[in-house]
């Protein structure tokens, strides 16, 4: 399946500026990232939205689509329904009622933690999502985070993530994968194509998507 193909996002890939809510125009690559992520949400899955952000919508989408949803972030506002609603109101260009956010949060188990020290048992999740996070971490924390994400992933599970390039290089990804014992789930293409999605706002950044599994 093409959505298992680890590669740069292309301009010809599906995209939408609506994902639960109307997305801010500055979230250019999220138009593509969220459309891609939709392919992985299955009714039987127990999933984690790792470093989920406060008002970011992926956890809400997963709550509608998956069996059990967990979401964590290092920002302690993740434990406050009021703060999550306030962040959503400030992020999206539409009116958002608090009751809408509360209805989603009733279906999500939230935690405040670092990716380097997750509060979950071993091998509990079918899918772990980590969207546009790695570029905010230093090398040591990326390595420690990958080890933790691998630990909580079931043996047949999938780690689904995206990152900004060239903030994170392909060589960095390859080294992290080698050190933590994960590999691409299916086909992969590491060269950046001519029609790669490029952010004109955020310093010519492109976005790489990857699906990994345990070795």
N, C-alpha and C positions, 0 to 999 in steps of 0.2 A: 504494500500500500504506500502511496506516495507520501502520506503524512508521517510515515515512519522514517522517511529519508532525512538524515541529518545534513543540513546545508544552510547556506545563506538564504534569507528571504528574497524573493524576486518580485519585481513590479507586477508580474502577471499572476501572482498568488492571490487567492481570495482575501478581501479586506472589507472592513466595515467600521464606520465611525460610531456605531451603536453596539454596546455590549452590556446588557442590563440597563444601562443609562447611555445618554449621548456623551461621547468621550470628548475631552478637550482637544483642540486642534494641535496642541503642542505634544500630544502623545502619539506622534506620527507612526512609530513602529508598532505600537499596541494595536493599531487597526488590523495589522497582519498577525501579530502574536496571538491575540485572543481568538481570531477566526481559526487559526491552526489548532489551538488548544482544545477547541470544541470537539475535535475528533476523538479525543482520549477519554472523555467523561462517559462512563458506563454505569448503568443502574446498579450493578452488583458490586461496585468498587468501594473500598475504604480508601480515602485519599487524604493527602496533606497538601495544603497550600503553604509552602515554606517561605518565610519572610514576605507575608501576604500584603503588607501595607495596611493602612488604617481604613480608608474608605474605598480602596481598590476593589473592583467588582468580581474578580475571578472566584473568590470564595462564595459569593452569592450565586453565581452561575452553577458552581459545583453543588451547592446545597439543593438546587432544583433537580440535578441530574444524577447524583450518586447516592449510594446507600448510606454512607457515613462520611462526614466531612470534618476535618480538623484544620485549623489555621493558626499560625503562630507568627509573631513579630517581636523584635527586640524593643520596640517602642511601647511603653506601658499603657498608652492610650488604647491599645487593642483590647484591654479588659474593661473599657468603659463604653457602654452602648451610646451614651450621649456624645462622647468624643468621636466615635465612628460615624454617627449621623452628621455631626458638625463638619467632619472632614469631607464626607460625601457632598454635603450642601455646598461647601467651598470649592469642590473640585469639578462639579458637573454643571453645565449651563441650563439645567432644567430644575424645576421645583421638585424636591424630594421630601415626602412625608416621613416622619420618624417611625410611624407604624410599619411602613414598607421595610425599612432597615431592620426593625425588631422582628418582623416575621421571618426574614432570612436568618437572623442571628439565633433564633430559636432552634434552628437546625444545624448549627455549627458549634463545635467544641473549640474554644479559643484558649490560647496560652501566650504568655509573655516570656520569651526566651531567646537566646542566641542560637544561630544555626550550628554553632560549635558544641552545643550542649543541649540536645533535644530531650524533652521530658517524656519520651515515648518508649515502650518496650521494643525489643528487637523484632524485626520481620513482621510488622503489623500492617503496612500499607501496600495496596496493589499498585498505586500510582503516587508519586511525589512530584509536585509541580514547583518549580523555582524560576519565576519569570522576571528577567531583567534585574537580577540581584548581584551576580558575581562581580560585576564591574564596580560595585561599591565596597568590595572587600580586598584586603591585602592578600598576598600569596599564601601566607601561613594559614590565614583564616579560611581561604578557599579550600585548601587541603583538608583542614580539620572539618569543615562543613561537609565536604564530599564524603568523608569517612562516616560522619553521623547520618547523612542522608542514605548512604548505602546500608548502614546498620538497621535503620527502621524500615527499609524496603524488603518486601517478601522476596524469596529467592527467584521467583518468576515475575517480579514486578518491573515497572518502568520508571526511570527518572527522566522527567520531561522538563527541559529548561531552555532559556534563551539568554544571550548576553550581547553586550555592545562590543563591536569590533571597530577599530583596533585597540580599544581600551584593554580588552582581553584578547591576547593573540591566539592563533590556532596552535602554536607551539606550546603555549601555557596550558591550553586544554589537553593536548596530547600528554604532556608530562603529568598533569593531575590525574588523568585517567589511568596512566600506567602505575602511578604510586598508590592509587586507591583500589585497584582491582576491578575496574569497570570497563566496558567496551560499548561500541555503538550497537544498538539493537538490530539494525538492519543496514541498508545501503547508506553510504555517506559520500559527500563531495566537499572537499576542503578548500578548493579554489574559489575565489570570489568572482561571480559572473559579471558581465558587462551591465546586465539589467538588475543588479542587486538593489534592493531598497536602500536609499540613502536619506538620512535625516538632514534637511537643509538648516534646521534650527540648531541642532546639537552638534556642531563642528564636524559635519560630514561623516557621522557615524553610520555604520551598517549594523545589521542584526543577524546573529547566527542562531539557528535552532538545532536542538539535539535531543535524541532519545537514546538513553543508555540502559544497560542491563548489567547485572553482576556477572563476573567471569566464574 
